Amino acid sequence: MRRTEFLSTGFHVPARVVTNDDLAKIMDTSEEWIVQRSGIKTRRWVSEGDTGVSLAREASLKALAKAGLTPRDLDCIIYCTCTPDHFEPGNGVFLQRELGITDIPALDVRNQCSGFIYGLSIADAWIRTGQYRRILLVGAEVHSRGLDKTTRGRDTAVLFGDGAGAVVLGPLDGNGAGRGVLSTHIFADGRYAEKLWVDGPGLAHDPYVSVEMLEQGLHRAVMEGREVFKFASIKMPESVGIALAANQLKPGDIKLLVPHQANLRIIEMVQKAAGLRDDQVYINIQRYGNTTAASIPIALDEALAEHRLARGDLLVLTAFGSGFTWGSAAIRW
Ligand code: COA
């Protein structure tokens, strides 16, 4: 069966850089606490006029240009985000409109930090079966407007950032000399749904939005950080092992692991548990914080710009996030 290849990558982040010292001016936190617990030094926040879709458009246009394609060459859009511009419709159609195209499908994926790997799994299946030939897969987030930027929300507010990453995917001709997406594995365990979630507004509430709800802060992401940390540290390396086993590969075969950038300490634990050297793991969380579904495509584009991956190398992706959801992908670049 034909395989899927990455034709190009691109990313875009807002220009506004927010340092830990900037945060310490608006809430009770410190550079030392944030760096020690998360490794994050700066993150980007949107300015007036930016939206998730405007970030996604920039990332998409960069990826399309690198592939020598225009939006008209696409036959499908998959848009992964947990911070949509509107309740409905999903961001996919707004991005489609921004790109000046119509008629092709625009699918929205809501699997938070695992969104990109979930989206890749869908895109890969569609390409392998021949349903679509040119899929734009985007992960884009605007967290900054939703964060509780007071001391009450400091445990999450310091971790998340805004940004967008995009890739263009297409089928390899013939067997592609063993290249392309070798496997994707995606998982979920809804027993932990409330460990990292935004309760409302939501149609489980009647009325679905109210002043009381907003006063209680139900519209803010809340997290049991230690539980998330514990599960991420177990499930991410486990999913790397599953990807390797499915392809009869070993940790030493990995040229580059691009993990979801949630927390430097989590990434270090994943690296140790997966038995990888420093040069096998790509990390850029210092600069962007956790950009959820955007983190893997942003990191991948930066890794490629730094020549960390060449044709024929083994790339492994892994992610973990709210839901809980997690997964991995193995790609012969
Ligand atoms: N600045 C300063 N102090 C902070 C703080 C901040 N930004 N956020 C929390 N604190 C305080 C807490 O209030 C607590 O104070 P107390 O001891 O007086 O009660 C103390 O720091 C320790 O809090 P705790 O929650 O026990 O810290 P931790 O070691 O578990 O680290 C996280 C907190 C959030 C950094 C950590 O749990 C984590 O990284 N979890 C995973 C988060 C994640 O990656 N989520 C996304 C997954 S996709």
Residues whose N, C-alpha, C, O or C-beta is under 5 A from the ligand:
A	BS01	COA	D28 T29 S30 W33 R37 C113 R154 D155 V158 G225 R226 V228 F229 A262 N263 F320 G321 S322
